[in-house]
Amino acid sequence: MKSKLTVIKVGGKIVEEKHSLSHLLDDFSSVEGHKILVHGGGRSATRIATQLGIENRMVDGRRITDAETLKVVTMVYGGLVNKSIVAGLQSRGINALGLTGADLNIIRSVKRPVTDVDYGFVGDIEQVDSVLLTELIKKSIVPVMAPLTHDGKGNMLNTNADTIAAEVAKALSSAFDVTLIYCFEKKGVLRDEEDDESVIPCITRPDFERYMSEGIIRGGMIPKLENAFNALDAGVSEIIITLASALDNNQGTRIKK
Amino acid sequence: MKSKLTVIKVGGKIVEEKHSLSHLLDDFSSVEGHKILVHGGGRSATRIATQLGIENRMVDGRRITDAETLKVVTMVYGGLVNKSIVAGLQSRGINALGLTGADLNIIRSVKRPVTDVDYGFVGDIEQVDSVLLTELIKKSIVPVMAPLTHDGKGNMLNTNADTIAAEVAKALSSAFDVTLIYCFEKKGVLRDEEDDESVIPCITRPDFERYMSEGIIRGGMIPKLENAFNALDAGVSEIIITLASALDNNQGTRIKK
């Protein structure tokens, strides 16, 4: 039987504020078995870029990453946020290892082709090398992954943390029984956006299609769930969308085949 | 017989400018056998701190690291400089892994006690854990180490890159035949500071004592050489002080027992 691995993606807000980070790391520490933390850091990147006089340009919530912005996200995601988490986990007795996709050549991407929008130095993932990652995890090392990859030609690339979490979860599903948890600012997928308590406990693909046709699931939640079902098709056992503070209990929305 | 390991420390200037970094990475790539790169990044840290409106305070060439400065060095050393090197080495087919002392708990430090000077969040190294590092190196992984450690209580600490290189070289000398190379802005230890060609090819401890008494070796070179002899006493096979651009030939000053 494959051993269990939990891949947890946490957004920027939670990891960028000292108190909520501390709380998250306590919760993350209590998750049993092998685990990986994938983090964001967008708010800090925006703040530091602003302080450095670099304009923050976003299209549909995605950052346009020019050469100067790439330096900022490499500093903030790969340095500031990543190492705060690593040091915090080490202080909790967890043998964390901070990684970008460039380290150990774990995630190689291609610079997103320019279409209507030129996203700049943004990576679309081509390949996850799970061999070394699997060995490290089996030694009880806990990878902490920043939303950065590389192109194999010497350039770092800014890469969506949700996508990194999904691709890493898929790549490791041949070696582990993988649960992928997206920590979210809501308690889960809501039946009514205005009612924080209206969490849908479980969504299968037929449910998803019905909810979409009924207009209950819409907007940015649609691609999130599409990605979740793709990950299930690619071998991930279970996907959970929940609050970061609910990591250690049985809440949120479970996405199942 | 132990296999050969070369630990190379390069200062900030070389790794912070695109052209000289590219040159260095070419030279580093051609160094045969197992290897580790330890880098600085002080000039970038000074520049970014200035842009962020943080005052750069130095005492005897050492940075006073208050909480805001710690964030800057964590970003710059652990993110910007480290990941530029890692991506650059990956593009040259070298399986680089960027590390701070917090990652894998490799280097634990203690915050420097306040005496006449309060250096702030500066680490004095207590312990290097070479077990995992040895395993990684034997898998042909090339560690790229930023001048940052942690205190085991959740804090990163700014740590001198020369010291990191020496302590890592010492800790690995039981598993490897270690050569430690300090890349320097001069061709080696000079007999005459005004004459760049006056390199002393080899210095033993009796030579060192004689040169000191004659006033030929003085100033900042004295602690550098003291550290070198300490490293030899602790098991490092050879120490070389040379130009970064001379990595791949037989120049510089060799420090021998």
Interface residues (C-beta under 8 A of the other chain):
Chain A: I48 Q51 L52 G53 K71 T74 M75 V76 Y77 G78 G79 L80 N82 K83 S84 V86 A87 G88 Q90 S91 N95 A96 L97 G98 T100 A102 D103 L104 N105 L132 K139 I141 L148 H150 G152 K153 G154 N155 M156
Chain B: I48 Q51 L52 G53 K71 T74 M75 V76 Y77 G78 G79 L80 N82 K83 S84 V86 A87 G88 Q90 S91 N95 A96 L97 G98 T100 A102 D103 L104 N105 L132 K139 I141 L148 H150 G152 K153 G154 N155 M156
